[in-house]
């Protein structure tokens, strides 16, 4: 089992990268989102990994962040979603938006990922909805302070903190919430529903 790789980024191509670790070049399959966040060729990278072993294939899948790796591991437990299908989903959505789509039961959104049809998307929701704590969407980040803007309602501030806890930039989150018409008269869940599309 390989937990992670740390080494020099040698190649960054669509669908995979190559990392030189002590003179050995590891081919790692990654999402497009991960590829976009990698440093320039020659830079040092640390990639969390998942090894997929099949009769005719051994592949390494890589992730810059633990939350992406954890979501990948959840997705491949769903019947009909293999490692490459899970990677397609993570190339299409960031973890925060994918969690929200699953919790809200939005199969149509999930089905936008390549090779993932409507039935598979519905299966993902059925299998994972109860494995994603809904409180994660509303959870405060202990390291972030509540917005002090007096113009924002308590629910609006809660929504901003929830977005930050899910990995969104605080300034972008504040701007998105403030741009929602009537946000101070809405509850937190309603604000989040309106805010997620603005952050895509």
N, C-alpha and C positions, 0 to 999 in steps of 0.2 A: 504494500500500500504506500503510495506517495502522497503525503499531505500537502506539500507545496514545493514549488521550484523557485530558486532565486539565482539569477544569472544575467547574462548580457543578451539583450534582444538582438537577434541576428536577422530575422525576417518577419515581416508583417504583411501578410497577404489575405485576400478575402477568405474567410472561413478558418484560417489557422495562422499560428505564429511559430517561430523556432527560437528557442532559448538555449544558449550555450551555458551549460553548467559543468564547470571543471573539464572542459574540452569535449563534452558530449552534447550533441545537439538534439534537444527534445522537441518533437512536433506536437503542438498543443492546439486542439480545436477550441475556438473561443467565439463568443457572440460579437456581433458588429459593434455593440455598445462598448464592450471591453476593448476591442481593437482601437476605437476612436479615442480612448482615454490613455492609451499606452504612450510612453515616451518615444523619442526619436530612436531610429536604429543606432545601436551602440550603447544605449542607456541601460541601466540596471532595472530589472523588474522582479517583482515577487508575485507569483501566481498560485492561488489555491487550486488544487486539482482533484479530479475524480477519474479513476481508472475504470474503463468499461472493457470487460473481457468476454468475448464470445468465441465460439468454435473457430471462426474464420477471421477474427479481427481483435486486436488489442488497441484501444485508443485512449488518449489522455484528453480530458476536457478541462479548460482552465477558466478561472474567475479572479478578477481583481479584488472583489469584496466578498466577505463571508455571507452576507445576506443573499447575494446572487447564487452562491454555491448552495446555500440551504434551500432556496427556492427550486433550484435545479434538482436537488435530491428529492424534494416533494413531488415535482412534476413527473420524474421517471418512475415513481411508484404507481402512477395512474395507468391502468391498462390501455394500451394503444398509443402511449406517448413514450417513445424511445429517447435516448440521449440526444440524437440530432434534432428530433422534434422539440425537445425541451430547449435546446439551444436556439432554435428558430423563434420560439416564444420569447426568450430573453433578448433576442436581437430586435424584436418588435416593441417590447414594453420594458420599461424599467421596473424594478421590483415593487415600488410603491404603487404604481398604476395597475400592475398585474394583481396585487393583493386586493385592491379596491374592486377591480373587475370581478374577481372571484367572489368576494364577500357580497357584492351587490347583484350577483347572478347574471352578469352581462356576457352571455355566451357569444353574442354577435361580435362584440369587441375582441374577445379572445380568438375567435375564428379568423380574424384578419391576419394572424400569423401564418406564414407559408407552411403548407402541408397539414395544417390543423383545420379540420372541417367542423361544422356546427355540432355534430354528434360528439366528436372528441372534446370540443370545448365544453359541452354540457356535462360530459363525464368528469372533466377536470373540476368543474364547479361542485358536482355532487360529491366527489372524493375528497376535495380539499377545503371546502367551505368551513367545515367544522374543525379543521386543523389550523386555520388562521384565526387567531383570537380577534374578535371584532374590536376589542379594547385597544389593539395595536393601532387601529386607525385613529383613535381618539387619545392615545397615550401621550402624556407630556414628556418632553425631553428634560431630564433632570439637569442637564448642563446649560439649558437655555432659559432666559428670563422671559416672563410674560410681557407682551408688548405694552408699553406705557401710553400709547396713543389714547387720549381721553375720548376721542370720537368713536372708538370701537366698543361694541357691546362685549359683554363677557363671553357670549357664544362665539363672536367673531375672533376674539383673542384665543379661545380654546381651539378653534379651527386652525389658526395660524400655528399654534404650538404643535397640533397634530401633524400638520404638513411638514414642519421642521423635523419632528421625530421620525417621519418617514423618509427623510433624506433631502427634502427640498430646501433651497436657499431661503433664509428668513426674509430678506428684502423682496424677493420674487413672490413669496407666499403672502406677505403683507399687501403687496401691490395687487395680486390676484383677488384677494378677499375684498379689498377696498373697492375694486372695480365692479363687484357684483351689486346690481341694483337691489336696494332694500336689504342689504346684508345685516343691518342692525335690528331688523325685525324677524330674522330667520334663526332657527336653532342650528346647533353645530353641524349635525348630520346634513341638513339641507345646504349649508354653506359649503361643506366639503364636496358634495355632489356637483355643485356649480363650479368649484375651484379647480378640481382635477383637470377638466378639459382645457382650462386656461394655462395650465402648466405643462402641457404636452409639447 
